[in-house]
Amino acid sequence: MTCGVLKDDMIVRIEPGQHESAIANPHVRAFDYTGRPMKGWIMIGPNALASDEDLKEWALKGVRYALSLPPK
């Protein structure tokens, strides 16, 4: 899985080493749906997805990471 939608937020799976730099962006936070943040998963608010390019950039981060993983 690379990305999804939860209410108004986009959820993206990224390389865990990029987690801290990703959540430093405005309107981006750790994925914390259950009260336990998941490193490598982020939630991106609608204000960070104002353009098609913004959406594409975040989606590509998820796709690139998924493609880097070994097949199951």
N, CA, C and O atoms as a Maestro MAE file, in Angstrom:
{
 s_m_m2io_version
 :::
 2.0.0
}

f_m_ct {
 s_m_title
 :::
 protein
 m_atom[288] {
  # First column is atom index #
  i_m_mmod_type
  r_m_x_coord
  r_m_y_coord
  r_m_z_coord
  i_m_residue_number
  s_m_chain_name
  s_m_pdb_residue_name
  s_m_pdb_atom_name
  i_m_atomic_number
  :::
  1 25 0.847 -1.179 0.000 1 A "MET " " N  " 7
  2 3 0.000 0.000 0.000 1 A "MET " " CA " 6
  3 2 0.891 1.242 0.000 1 A "MET " " C  " 6
  4 15 1.889 1.312 0.718 1 A "MET " " O  " 8
  5 25 0.512 2.199 -0.808 2 A "THR " " N  " 7
  6 3 1.303 3.428 -0.880 2 A "THR " " CA " 6
  7 2 0.602 4.605 -0.233 2 A "THR " " C  " 6
  8 15 1.239 5.406 0.451 2 A "THR " " O  " 8
  9 25 -0.709 4.719 -0.439 3 A "CYS " " N  " 7
  10 3 -1.427 5.854 0.112 3 A "CYS " " CA " 6
  11 2 -2.917 5.536 0.205 3 A "CYS " " C  " 6
  12 15 -3.403 4.556 -0.360 3 A "CYS " " O  " 8
  13 25 -3.610 6.377 0.919 4 A "GLY " " N  " 7
  14 3 -5.044 6.220 1.086 4 A "GLY " " CA " 6
  15 2 -5.642 7.528 1.568 4 A "GLY " " C  " 6
  16 15 -4.963 8.553 1.642 4 A "GLY " " O  " 8
  17 25 -6.917 7.476 1.892 5 A "VAL " " N  " 7
  18 3 -7.635 8.663 2.350 5 A "VAL " " CA " 6
  19 2 -8.389 8.313 3.621 5 A "VAL " " C  " 6
  20 15 -9.034 7.267 3.701 5 A "VAL " " O  " 8
  21 25 -8.307 9.178 4.602 6 A "LEU " " N  " 7
  22 3 -9.055 9.043 5.844 6 A "LEU " " CA " 6
  23 2 -9.719 10.384 6.125 6 A "LEU " " C  " 6
  24 15 -9.052 11.360 6.468 6 A "LEU " " O  " 8
  25 25 -11.020 10.420 5.979 7 A "LYS " " N  " 7
  26 3 -11.785 11.667 6.088 7 A "LYS " " CA " 6
  27 2 -11.232 12.673 5.090 7 A "LYS " " C  " 6
  28 15 -11.300 12.432 3.885 7 A "LYS " " O  " 8
  29 25 -10.683 13.800 5.557 8 A "ASP " " N  " 7
  30 3 -10.158 14.824 4.647 8 A "ASP " " CA " 6
  31 2 -8.647 14.728 4.439 8 A "ASP " " C  " 6
  32 15 -8.068 15.553 3.732 8 A "ASP " " O  " 8
  33 25 -8.011 13.739 5.043 9 A "ASP " " N  " 7
  34 3 -6.558 13.632 4.996 9 A "ASP " " CA " 6
  35 2 -6.100 12.529 4.052 9 A "ASP " " C  " 6
  36 15 -6.774 11.514 3.875 9 A "ASP " " O  " 8
  37 25 -4.948 12.752 3.457 10 A "MET " " N  " 7
  38 3 -4.275 11.729 2.666 10 A "MET " " CA " 6
  39 2 -3.290 11.019 3.595 10 A "MET " " C  " 6
  40 15 -2.596 11.660 4.383 10 A "MET " " O  " 8
  41 25 -3.239 9.709 3.497 11 A "ILE " " N  " 7
  42 3 -2.289 8.908 4.271 11 A "ILE " " CA " 6
  43 2 -1.254 8.375 3.291 11 A "ILE " " C  " 6
  44 15 -1.611 7.833 2.245 11 A "ILE " " O  " 8
  45 25 0.020 8.525 3.620 12 A "VAL " " N  " 7
  46 3 1.083 8.073 2.727 12 A "VAL " " CA " 6
  47 2 2.107 7.278 3.525 12 A "VAL " " C  " 6
  48 15 2.510 7.673 4.619 12 A "VAL " " O  " 8
  49 25 2.519 6.146 2.951 13 A "ARG " " N  " 7
  50 3 3.601 5.361 3.538 13 A "ARG " " CA " 6
  51 2 4.897 5.828 2.909 13 A "ARG " " C  " 6
  52 15 5.058 5.785 1.689 13 A "ARG " " O  " 8
  53 25 5.821 6.274 3.748 14 A "ILE " " N  " 7
  54 3 7.098 6.784 3.256 14 A "ILE " " CA " 6
  55 2 8.248 6.013 3.906 14 A "ILE " " C  " 6
  56 15 8.053 5.247 4.850 14 A "ILE " " O  " 8
  57 25 9.429 6.234 3.383 15 A "GLU " " N  " 7
  58 3 10.618 5.609 3.953 15 A "GLU " " CA " 6
  59 2 10.752 6.099 5.394 15 A "GLU " " C  " 6
  60 15 10.759 7.308 5.624 15 A "GLU " " O  " 8
  61 25 10.859 5.190 6.374 16 A "PRO " " N  " 7
  62 3 10.898 5.614 7.775 16 A "PRO " " CA " 6
  63 2 11.968 6.648 8.094 16 A "PRO " " C  " 6
  64 15 11.777 7.460 8.999 16 A "PRO " " O  " 8
  65 25 13.074 6.643 7.387 17 A "GLY " " N  " 7
  66 3 14.124 7.628 7.618 17 A "GLY " " CA " 6
  67 2 13.732 9.039 7.193 17 A "GLY " " C  " 6
  68 15 14.397 10.004 7.570 17 A "GLY " " O  " 8
  69 25 12.669 9.170 6.419 18 A "GLN " " N  " 7
  70 3 12.189 10.478 5.972 18 A "GLN " " CA " 6
  71 2 11.035 10.984 6.835 18 A "GLN " " C  " 6
  72 15 10.502 12.066 6.591 18 A "GLN " " O  " 8
  73 25 10.657 10.210 7.828 19 A "HIS " " N  " 7
  74 3 9.488 10.538 8.646 19 A "HIS " " CA " 6
  75 2 9.596 11.909 9.311 19 A "HIS " " C  " 6
  76 15 8.682 12.726 9.196 19 A "HIS " " O  " 8
  77 25 10.688 12.164 9.994 20 A "GLU " " N  " 7
  78 3 10.838 13.432 10.730 20 A "GLU " " CA " 6
  79 2 10.839 14.633 9.789 20 A "GLU " " C  " 6
  80 15 10.223 15.656 10.088 20 A "GLU " " O  " 8
  81 25 11.520 14.513 8.665 21 A "SER " " N  " 7
  82 3 11.534 15.653 7.735 21 A "SER " " CA " 6
  83 2 10.168 15.855 7.092 21 A "SER " " C  " 6
  84 15 9.795 16.988 6.789 21 A "SER " " O  " 8
  85 25 9.426 14.794 6.881 22 A "ALA " " N  " 7
  86 3 8.083 14.921 6.292 22 A "ALA " " CA " 6
  87 2 7.135 15.635 7.247 22 A "ALA " " C  " 6
  88 15 6.392 16.526 6.835 22 A "ALA " " O  " 8
  89 25 7.157 15.247 8.523 23 A "ILE " " N  " 7
  90 3 6.215 15.857 9.455 23 A "ILE " " CA " 6
  91 2 6.614 17.277 9.849 23 A "ILE " " C  " 6
  92 15 5.860 17.970 10.531 23 A "ILE " " O  " 8
  93 25 7.806 17.711 9.418 24 A "ALA " " N  " 7
  94 3 8.211 19.099 9.639 24 A "ALA " " CA " 6
  95 2 7.494 20.048 8.676 24 A "ALA " " C  " 6
  96 15 7.514 21.263 8.873 24 A "ALA " " O  " 8
  97 25 6.863 19.500 7.639 25 A "ASN " " N  " 7
  98 3 6.123 20.315 6.672 25 A "ASN " " CA " 6
  99 2 4.796 20.770 7.279 25 A "ASN " " C  " 6
  100 15 4.191 20.051 8.074 25 A "ASN " " O  " 8
  101 25 4.353 21.961 6.902 26 A "PRO " " N  " 7
  102 3 3.049 22.429 7.394 26 A "PRO " " CA " 6
  103 2 1.927 21.491 6.960 26 A "PRO " " C  " 6
  104 15 1.914 21.014 5.825 26 A "PRO " " O  " 8
  105 25 0.999 21.231 7.852 27 A "HIS " " N  " 7
  106 3 -0.196 20.414 7.594 27 A "HIS " " CA " 6
  107 2 0.115 18.936 7.377 27 A "HIS " " C  " 6
  108 15 -0.712 18.197 6.843 27 A "HIS " " O  " 8
  109 25 1.309 18.504 7.793 28 A "VAL " " N  " 7
  110 3 1.691 17.094 7.713 28 A "VAL " " CA " 6
  111 2 1.997 16.631 9.128 28 A "VAL " " C  " 6
  112 15 2.706 17.307 9.874 28 A "VAL " " O  " 8
  113 25 1.457 15.476 9.491 29 A "ARG " " N  " 7
  114 3 1.679 14.957 10.846 29 A "ARG " " CA " 6
  115 2 1.807 13.435 10.795 29 A "ARG " " C  " 6
  116 15 1.507 12.803 9.782 29 A "ARG " " O  " 8
  117 25 2.251 12.874 11.896 30 A "ALA " " N  " 7
  118 3 2.367 11.418 11.986 30 A "ALA " " CA " 6
  119 2 0.982 10.789 11.913 30 A "ALA " " C  " 6
  120 15 0.006 11.359 12.400 30 A "ALA " " O  " 8
  121 25 0.904 9.629 11.311 31 A "PHE " " N  " 7
  122 3 -0.342 8.879 11.269 31 A "PHE " " CA " 6
  123 2 -0.579 8.315 12.666 31 A "PHE " " C  " 6
  124 15 0.168 7.461 13.144 31 A "PHE " " O  " 8
  125 25 -1.616 8.802 13.300 32 A "ASP " " N  " 7
  126 3 -1.886 8.471 14.701 32 A "ASP " " CA " 6
  127 2 -3.379 8.196 14.879 32 A "ASP " " C  " 6
  128 15 -4.049 8.871 15.661 32 A "ASP " " O  " 8
  129 25 -3.887 7.226 14.169 33 A "TYR " " N  " 7
  130 3 -5.320 6.924 14.186 33 A "TYR " " CA " 6
  131 2 -5.742 6.199 15.460 33 A "TYR " " C  " 6
  132 15 -6.871 6.361 15.921 33 A "TYR " " O  " 8
  133 25 -4.849 5.409 16.024 34 A "THR " " N  " 7
  134 3 -5.187 4.592 17.186 34 A "THR " " CA " 6
  135 2 -4.593 5.115 18.489 34 A "THR " " C  " 6
  136 15 -4.770 4.500 19.541 34 A "THR " " O  " 8
  137 25 -3.889 6.247 18.426 35 A "GLY " " N  " 7
  138 3 -3.216 6.760 19.613 35 A "GLY " " CA " 6
  139 2 -1.774 6.318 19.705 35 A "GLY " " C  " 6
  140 15 -1.061 6.698 20.634 35 A "GLY " " O  " 8
  141 25 -1.335 5.509 18.736 36 A "ARG " " N  " 7
  142 3 0.055 5.062 18.673 36 A "ARG " " CA " 6
  143 2 0.612 5.459 17.311 36 A "ARG " " C  " 6
  144 15 0.344 4.779 16.320 36 A "ARG " " O  " 8
  145 25 1.384 6.550 17.239 37 A "PRO " " N  " 7
  146 3 1.919 6.993 15.945 37 A "PRO " " CA " 6
  147 2 2.709 5.887 15.249 37 A "PRO " " C  " 6
  148 15 3.444 5.136 15.889 37 A "PRO " " O  " 8
  149 25 2.548 5.802 13.950 38 A "MET " " N  " 7
  150 3 3.237 4.789 13.152 38 A "MET " " CA " 6
  151 2 4.337 5.472 12.341 38 A "MET " " C  " 6
  152 15 4.051 6.236 11.420 38 A "MET " " O  " 8
  153 25 5.587 5.195 12.683 39 A "LYS " " N  " 7
  154 3 6.712 5.790 11.962 39 A "LYS " " CA " 6
  155 2 6.706 5.265 10.523 39 A "LYS " " C  " 6
  156 15 6.564 4.067 10.278 39 A "LYS " " O  " 8
  157 25 6.863 6.181 9.598 40 A "GLY " " N  " 7
  158 3 6.842 5.801 8.190 40 A "GLY " " CA " 6
  159 2 5.471 5.999 7.551 40 A "GLY " " C  " 6
  160 15 5.318 5.843 6.340 40 A "GLY " " O  " 8
  161 25 4.495 6.337 8.351 41 A "TRP " " N  " 7
  162 3 3.163 6.667 7.831 41 A "TRP " " CA " 6
  163 2 2.844 8.092 8.251 41 A "TRP " " C  " 6
  164 15 3.022 8.459 9.413 41 A "TRP " " O  " 8
  165 25 2.374 8.892 7.304 42 A "ILE " " N  " 7
  166 3 2.056 10.284 7.597 42 A "ILE " " CA " 6
  167 2 0.644 10.619 7.130 42 A "ILE " " C  " 6
  168 15 0.089 9.967 6.246 42 A "ILE " " O  " 8
  169 25 0.085 11.647 7.743 43 A "MET " " N  " 7
  170 3 -1.215 12.177 7.337 43 A "MET " " CA " 6
  171 2 -0.986 13.581 6.804 43 A "MET " " C  " 6
  172 15 -0.307 14.397 7.428 43 A "MET " " O  " 8
  173 25 -1.552 13.841 5.662 44 A "ILE " " N  " 7
  174 3 -1.361 15.121 4.994 44 A "ILE " " CA " 6
  175 2 -2.713 15.809 4.906 44 A "ILE " " C  " 6
  176 15 -3.640 15.301 4.275 44 A "ILE " " O  " 8
  177 25 -2.817 16.962 5.537 45 A "GLY " " N  " 7
  178 3 -4.063 17.708 5.537 45 A "GLY " " CA " 6
  179 2 -4.348 18.348 4.190 45 A "GLY " " C  " 6
  180 15 -3.439 18.534 3.381 45 A "GLY " " O  " 8
  181 25 -5.610 18.685 3.947 46 A "PRO " " N  " 7
  182 3 -5.995 19.263 2.659 46 A "PRO " " CA " 6
  183 2 -5.246 20.548 2.303 46 A "PRO " " C  " 6
  184 15 -5.047 20.829 1.121 46 A "PRO " " O  " 8
  185 25 -4.833 21.321 3.286 47 A "ASN " " N  " 7
  186 3 -4.097 22.561 2.993 47 A "ASN " " CA " 6
  187 2 -2.725 22.297 2.382 47 A "ASN " " C  " 6
  188 15 -2.159 23.181 1.738 47 A "ASN " " O  " 8
  189 25 -2.182 21.095 2.573 48 A "ALA " " N  " 7
  190 3 -0.896 20.726 1.975 48 A "ALA " " CA " 6
  191 2 -1.084 20.098 0.603 48 A "ALA " " C  " 6
  192 15 -0.111 19.734 -0.057 48 A "ALA " " O  " 8
  193 25 -2.335 19.970 0.174 49 A "LEU " " N  " 7
  194 3 -2.650 19.350 -1.113 49 A "LEU " " CA " 6
  195 2 -3.422 20.325 -1.999 49 A "LEU " " C  " 6
  196 15 -4.379 19.945 -2.674 49 A "LEU " " O  " 8
  197 25 -2.995 21.574 -1.986 50 A "ALA " " N  " 7
  198 3 -3.733 22.631 -2.672 50 A "ALA " " CA " 6
  199 2 -3.713 22.503 -4.189 50 A "ALA " " C  " 6
  200 15 -4.624 22.987 -4.861 50 A "ALA " " O  " 8
  201 25 -2.692 21.861 -4.733 51 A "SER " " N  " 7
  202 3 -2.605 21.739 -6.194 51 A "SER " " CA " 6
  203 2 -2.438 20.276 -6.592 51 A "SER " " C  " 6
  204 15 -2.124 19.418 -5.766 51 A "SER " " O  " 8
  205 25 -2.656 20.018 -7.868 52 A "ASP " " N  " 7
  206 3 -2.431 18.670 -8.390 52 A "ASP " " CA " 6
  207 2 -0.978 18.258 -8.220 52 A "ASP " " C  " 6
  208 15 -0.687 17.086 -7.980 52 A "ASP " " O  " 8
  209 25 -0.065 19.212 -8.342 53 A "GLU " " N  " 7
  210 3 1.361 18.923 -8.173 53 A "GLU " " CA " 6
  211 2 1.669 18.499 -6.740 53 A "GLU " " C  " 6
  212 15 2.470 17.591 -6.523 53 A "GLU " " O  " 8
  213 25 1.041 19.148 -5.761 54 A "ASP " " N  " 7
  214 3 1.229 18.756 -4.359 54 A "ASP " " CA " 6
  215 2 0.775 17.315 -4.153 54 A "ASP " " C  " 6
  216 15 1.490 16.514 -3.550 54 A "ASP " " O  " 8
  217 25 -0.397 16.994 -4.648 55 A "LEU " " N  " 7
  218 3 -0.936 15.639 -4.525 55 A "LEU " " CA " 6
  219 2 -0.003 14.636 -5.190 55 A "LEU " " C  " 6
  220 15 0.313 13.592 -4.619 55 A "LEU " " O  " 8
  221 25 0.431 14.961 -6.391 56 A "LYS " " N  " 7
  222 3 1.326 14.064 -7.144 56 A "LYS " " CA " 6
  223 2 2.632 13.836 -6.389 56 A "LYS " " C  " 6
  224 15 3.116 12.706 -6.310 56 A "LYS " " O  " 8
  225 25 3.204 14.905 -5.834 57 A "GLU " " N  " 7
  226 3 4.473 14.788 -5.113 57 A "GLU " " CA " 6
  227 2 4.359 13.831 -3.931 57 A "GLU " " C  " 6
  228 15 5.223 12.974 -3.746 57 A "GLU " " O  " 8
  229 25 3.306 13.966 -3.131 58 A "TRP " " N  " 7
  230 3 3.131 13.091 -1.974 58 A "TRP " " CA " 6
  231 2 2.829 11.655 -2.406 58 A "TRP " " C  " 6
  232 15 3.356 10.710 -1.820 58 A "TRP " " O  " 8
  233 25 1.994 11.488 -3.417 59 A "ALA " " N  " 7
  234 3 1.680 10.140 -3.898 59 A "ALA " " CA " 6
  235 2 2.936 9.449 -4.433 59 A "ALA " " C  " 6
  236 15 3.138 8.260 -4.187 59 A "ALA " " O  " 8
  237 25 3.769 10.174 -5.151 60 A "LEU " " N  " 7
  238 3 5.003 9.589 -5.680 60 A "LEU " " CA " 6
  239 2 5.963 9.169 -4.580 60 A "LEU " " C  " 6
  240 15 6.684 8.183 -4.736 60 A "LEU " " O  " 8
  241 25 5.988 9.896 -3.472 61 A "LYS " " N  " 7
  242 3 6.830 9.468 -2.345 61 A "LYS " " CA " 6
  243 2 6.393 8.076 -1.864 61 A "LYS " " C  " 6
  244 15 7.227 7.217 -1.579 61 A "LYS " " O  " 8
  245 25 5.086 7.874 -1.781 62 A "GLY " " N  " 7
  246 3 4.577 6.575 -1.371 62 A "GLY " " CA " 6
  247 2 4.867 5.486 -2.388 62 A "GLY " " C  " 6
  248 15 5.239 4.374 -2.014 62 A "GLY " " O  " 8
  249 25 4.704 5.788 -3.656 63 A "VAL " " N  " 7
  250 3 4.968 4.813 -4.722 63 A "VAL " " CA " 6
  251 2 6.441 4.442 -4.743 63 A "VAL " " C  " 6
  252 15 6.785 3.264 -4.840 63 A "VAL " " O  " 8
  253 25 7.309 5.434 -4.653 64 A "ARG " " N  " 7
  254 3 8.755 5.154 -4.673 64 A "ARG " " CA " 6
  255 2 9.160 4.246 -3.516 64 A "ARG " " C  " 6
  256 15 9.958 3.325 -3.691 64 A "ARG " " O  " 8
  257 25 8.608 4.509 -2.338 65 A "TYR " " N  " 7
  258 3 8.969 3.664 -1.201 65 A "TYR " " CA " 6
  259 2 8.437 2.248 -1.393 65 A "TYR " " C  " 6
  260 15 9.151 1.277 -1.144 65 A "TYR " " O  " 8
  261 25 7.202 2.129 -1.830 66 A "ALA " " N  " 7
  262 3 6.623 0.793 -2.040 66 A "ALA " " CA " 6
  263 2 7.436 -0.003 -3.069 66 A "ALA " " C  " 6
  264 15 7.656 -1.202 -2.899 66 A "ALA " " O  " 8
  265 25 7.870 0.661 -4.117 67 A "LEU " " N  " 7
  266 3 8.672 -0.034 -5.140 67 A "LEU " " CA " 6
  267 2 10.050 -0.443 -4.628 67 A "LEU " " C  " 6
  268 15 10.680 -1.333 -5.199 67 A "LEU " " O  " 8
  269 25 10.518 0.186 -3.574 68 A "SER " " N  " 7
  270 3 11.832 -0.156 -3.029 68 A "SER " " CA " 6
  271 2 11.788 -1.383 -2.121 68 A "SER " " C  " 6
  272 15 12.831 -1.946 -1.786 68 A "SER " " O  " 8
  273 25 10.604 -1.793 -1.729 69 A "LEU " " N  " 7
  274 3 10.465 -2.922 -0.812 69 A "LEU " " CA " 6
  275 2 10.550 -4.245 -1.556 69 A "LEU " " C  " 6
  276 15 10.170 -4.322 -2.724 69 A "LEU " " O  " 8
  277 25 11.044 -5.289 -0.896 70 A "PRO " " N  " 7
  278 3 11.110 -6.594 -1.555 70 A "PRO " " CA " 6
  279 2 9.689 -7.142 -1.760 70 A "PRO " " C  " 6
  280 15 8.788 -6.851 -0.974 70 A "PRO " " O  " 8
  281 25 9.501 -7.926 -2.809 71 A "PRO " " N  " 7
  282 3 8.168 -8.513 -3.027 71 A "PRO " " CA " 6
  283 2 7.808 -9.471 -1.901 71 A "PRO " " C  " 6
  284 15 8.673 -10.099 -1.289 71 A "PRO " " O  " 8
  285 25 6.524 -9.562 -1.648 72 A "LYS " " N  " 7
  286 3 6.058 -10.494 -0.602 72 A "LYS " " CA " 6
  287 2 5.725 -11.820 -1.220 72 A "LYS " " C  " 6
  288 15 5.315 -12.744 -0.517 72 A "LYS " " O  " 8
  :::
 }
 m_bond[287] {
  # First column is bond index #
  i_m_from
  i_m_to
  i_m_order
  :::
  1 1 2 1
  2 2 3 1
  3 3 4 2
  4 3 5 1
  5 5 6 1
  6 6 7 1
  7 7 8 2
  8 7 9 1
  9 9 10 1
  10 10 11 1
  11 11 12 2
  12 11 13 1
  13 13 14 1
  14 14 15 1
  15 15 16 2
  16 15 17 1
  17 17 18 1
  18 18 19 1
  19 19 20 2
  20 19 21 1
  21 21 22 1
  22 22 23 1
  23 23 24 2
  24 23 25 1
  25 25 26 1
  26 26 27 1
  27 27 28 2
  28 27 29 1
  29 29 30 1
  30 30 31 1
  31 31 32 2
  32 31 33 1
  33 33 34 1
  34 34 35 1
  35 35 36 2
  36 35 37 1
  37 37 38 1
  38 38 39 1
  39 39 40 2
  40 39 41 1
  41 41 42 1
  42 42 43 1
  43 43 44 2
  44 43 45 1
  45 45 46 1
  46 46 47 1
  47 47 48 2
  48 47 49 1
  49 49 50 1
  50 50 51 1
  51 51 52 2
  52 51 53 1
  53 53 54 1
  54 54 55 1
  55 55 56 2
  56 55 57 1
  57 57 58 1
  58 58 59 1
  59 59 60 2
  60 59 61 1
  61 61 62 1
  62 62 63 1
  63 63 64 2
  64 63 65 1
  65 65 66 1
  66 66 67 1
  67 67 68 2
  68 67 69 1
  69 69 70 1
  70 70 71 1
  71 71 72 2
  72 71 73 1
  73 73 74 1
  74 74 75 1
  75 75 76 2
  76 75 77 1
  77 77 78 1
  78 78 79 1
  79 79 80 2
  80 79 81 1
  81 81 82 1
  82 82 83 1
  83 83 84 2
  84 83 85 1
  85 85 86 1
  86 86 87 1
  87 87 88 2
  88 87 89 1
  89 89 90 1
  90 90 91 1
  91 91 92 2
  92 91 93 1
  93 93 94 1
  94 94 95 1
  95 95 96 2
  96 95 97 1
  97 97 98 1
  98 98 99 1
  99 99 100 2
  100 99 101 1
  101 101 102 1
  102 102 103 1
  103 103 104 2
  104 103 105 1
  105 105 106 1
  106 106 107 1
  107 107 108 2
  108 107 109 1
  109 109 110 1
  110 110 111 1
  111 111 112 2
  112 111 113 1
  113 113 114 1
  114 114 115 1
  115 115 116 2
  116 115 117 1
  117 117 118 1
  118 118 119 1
  119 119 120 2
  120 119 121 1
  121 121 122 1
  122 122 123 1
  123 123 124 2
  124 123 125 1
  125 125 126 1
  126 126 127 1
  127 127 128 2
  128 127 129 1
  129 129 130 1
  130 130 131 1
  131 131 132 2
  132 131 133 1
  133 133 134 1
  134 134 135 1
  135 135 136 2
  136 135 137 1
  137 137 138 1
  138 138 139 1
  139 139 140 2
  140 139 141 1
  141 141 142 1
  142 142 143 1
  143 143 144 2
  144 143 145 1
  145 145 146 1
  146 146 147 1
  147 147 148 2
  148 147 149 1
  149 149 150 1
  150 150 151 1
  151 151 152 2
  152 151 153 1
  153 153 154 1
  154 154 155 1
  155 155 156 2
  156 155 157 1
  157 157 158 1
  158 158 159 1
  159 159 160 2
  160 159 161 1
  161 161 162 1
  162 162 163 1
  163 163 164 2
  164 163 165 1
  165 165 166 1
  166 166 167 1
  167 167 168 2
  168 167 169 1
  169 169 170 1
  170 170 171 1
  171 171 172 2
  172 171 173 1
  173 173 174 1
  174 174 175 1
  175 175 176 2
  176 175 177 1
  177 177 178 1
  178 178 179 1
  179 179 180 2
  180 179 181 1
  181 181 182 1
  182 182 183 1
  183 183 184 2
  184 183 185 1
  185 185 186 1
  186 186 187 1
  187 187 188 2
  188 187 189 1
  189 189 190 1
  190 190 191 1
  191 191 192 2
  192 191 193 1
  193 193 194 1
  194 194 195 1
  195 195 196 2
  196 195 197 1
  197 197 198 1
  198 198 199 1
  199 199 200 2
  200 199 201 1
  201 201 202 1
  202 202 203 1
  203 203 204 2
  204 203 205 1
  205 205 206 1
  206 206 207 1
  207 207 208 2
  208 207 209 1
  209 209 210 1
  210 210 211 1
  211 211 212 2
  212 211 213 1
  213 213 214 1
  214 214 215 1
  215 215 216 2
  216 215 217 1
  217 217 218 1
  218 218 219 1
  219 219 220 2
  220 219 221 1
  221 221 222 1
  222 222 223 1
  223 223 224 2
  224 223 225 1
  225 225 226 1
  226 226 227 1
  227 227 228 2
  228 227 229 1
  229 229 230 1
  230 230 231 1
  231 231 232 2
  232 231 233 1
  233 233 234 1
  234 234 235 1
  235 235 236 2
  236 235 237 1
  237 237 238 1
  238 238 239 1
  239 239 240 2
  240 239 241 1
  241 241 242 1
  242 242 243 1
  243 243 244 2
  244 243 245 1
  245 245 246 1
  246 246 247 1
  247 247 248 2
  248 247 249 1
  249 249 250 1
  250 250 251 1
  251 251 252 2
  252 251 253 1
  253 253 254 1
  254 254 255 1
  255 255 256 2
  256 255 257 1
  257 257 258 1
  258 258 259 1
  259 259 260 2
  260 259 261 1
  261 261 262 1
  262 262 263 1
  263 263 264 2
  264 263 265 1
  265 265 266 1
  266 266 267 1
  267 267 268 2
  268 267 269 1
  269 269 270 1
  270 270 271 1
  271 271 272 2
  272 271 273 1
  273 273 274 1
  274 274 275 1
  275 275 276 2
  276 275 277 1
  277 277 278 1
  278 278 279 1
  279 279 280 2
  280 279 281 1
  281 281 282 1
  282 282 283 1
  283 283 284 2
  284 283 285 1
  285 285 286 1
  286 286 287 1
  287 287 288 2
  :::
 }
}
